[in-house]
């Protein structure tokens, strides 16, 4: 190994040491106090979105848009709970 290679390896060593290991990172799926509520909101959102598609295609465009807006509002509430980690 040349002197240049040693210096380069030493310069990159702190970058590796700063990298956190996978087990030290925050888990992707949290089980916070609002977990069950968020799951219910997600389920209602999915049902509302599918119902919005069916109603839009089969019956009334306006009613389908209202269903989409309602489902989107529920998804926004769920997203807010997740991001705020309530």
Secondary structure, 3 states (H helix, E strand, C coil): CCHHHHHHHHHHHHHHHHCCCHHHCCCCCCCCCCHHHHHHHHHHHHHHHHHHHHHHHHCCHHHHHHHHHHHHHHHHHHHHHHHHCC
